[in-house]
Amino acid sequence: KRKEGMKQNGRSVQRHSKIPEAVSIDLRPKGVQRRQSIGHWETDNVIGRQTDKTALSVTVERKTRFTIITKLVDRKAGTKAVALIHRLKQYPTKTLTTDNGSENSNHKQIAKQLKLSMYFCHAYHSWEKGTVENTNGRIRRYIPKGVSIDTLTDEYIAALEEKLNNTPRKCLQ
């Protein structure tokens, strides 16, 4: 029965973005890749338990590695957009790189409000936004997989953000 259900070459995955009018990371200026100036951000979500509605929105500035962590009450696009706009409006912003998750489908609203350009990684190429992926790994030292985000207090998240932003790093001398 399994053989009948499988395609000859295995399972296929969707390689194109489901997000309308998504701008590819290939069109992002080369200076962003070289970390030449401040204002280029990467964002991603960290989830705890799969059954939880909550998540953490993690946004990192590429040159300074400055990290912003926001607890989201749900994983919907509107919630993520409001959180990003609220937290990023006080910082210099030029570009924002993200993945093709449905939580990023309000990218037009974010780009308009923050006056920035948004770029999307290729499907299943998370290393194209490596700064935020590395930061997520650092966050996992304090919030392991399977730990419910619901149980985390705002004070704990703020303390974690403070700790990450004040940790000395070799790459920053």
Secondary structure, DSSP 8 states (H G I E B T S, - for coil): -HHHHS-TT------S--STT--BGGGS-HHHHTT-SS-EEEEEEE-SSTT-S-EEEEEEETTT--EEEEEESS--HHHHHHHHHHHHTTS--SEEEE-S-GGGTTHHHHHHHHT-EEEE--TT-GGGGHHHHHHHHHHTTTS-TT--GGG--HHHHHHHHHHHHTS--GGG-
